[in-house]
């Protein structure tokens, strides 16, 4: 154990503008929510973490933060016990749901994660090494990311069109892709589907293939299709897609598709916790797992997932939700130190217009981000920006992600399209 003790923990809820990005359960609200965790030690070191900003999650974070002063930032097993103890009171031990598509039986991993990242940031600063060194050492100097394409409206109803404009047709999706490739240099592309009938989304993928003949492509309809439709699409897009992500809901459904699909199947929906791995592996339901340290319980837990995936011959990529720079830094360190994470990672980063970290560290060059080599995560909070995004949180009125509720305020008859086609 170290001589340093945690002296103070601050949880700051944030909101930043989000475009009207469409998906299987609705559309993104005008504001995306996040929370930044600051863990201070009595010898003046600060560690940072980032996580979801939904009000239920915030209450759990605050309850844990209140118990952390006096604990050791190196005792991560003790921190995990503390989180479990805090969540065992009241309704804190219940599951967690984020956006209507990511549901876990226990909130422990999602609550533990930002505090663990912050403690690893502290450890890196005190040792003078980057977080990737604490995870076993970087095996790559830069981490490639995939450009994330969305069907979207030109702007939120009642607001001016945003700078991205409308993307509802194959040609408009291709135009969006060109902007991502030209602006950030992405070398692979992923389309968020589940919005239009499968034939239309296949046409968009085929238009992307024509526009970018050699680029790896992915399609993620978030479980919008039935098993027969998923098999049909997999056969149609064989040789076009790098992998097909979550075409149908559930491990059993994915296994039925995998048995007849010529394409690898990927997931960040049916395998998002350790207890999902045994049945998925037993049924050969997925061939690529999208890790996510926010969901899986932090960076070391995600490194363990990497080892399990390697043992069982599963491919590994990385899931993304709307995030800011602290999360991106953690993702980069984790990806750098995970040898078998060989698929480009997802990121929403180009879709945001504000951040809370000082610029210049996490720049995209040729679709990749260089792994920070300075101590800890390698990023510094921009206090003015943090204050601004907190003010936006206080003023925006959004307290949880509700894509379906927001969509129904615009299209009253809307229903989520899970297994609809």
FENBEL-V171795 format. One record per helix or strand. SS is the DSSP state (helix for helix, strand for strand). FROM is the first residue (numbers start at 1). TO is the last residue. Records with the same first field share a line. If there is no record, write none. Layout:
SS->FROM-TO / FROM-TO
This chain:
strand->6-17 / 21-23 / 26-27 / 31-41 / 46-52 / 96-98 / 102-104 / 130-130 / 142-150 / 152-152 / 167-167 / 188-192 / 216-220 / 243-245 / 265-267 / 288-291 / 315-318 / 345-346 / 357-357 / 364-365 / 368-370 / 376-376 / 381-381
helix->55-68 / 76-87 / 108-127 / 131-134 / 170-184 / 198-211 / 227-236 / 251-258 / 274-282 / 293-296 / 299-311 / 325-336 / 349-351 / 383-396 / 403-410
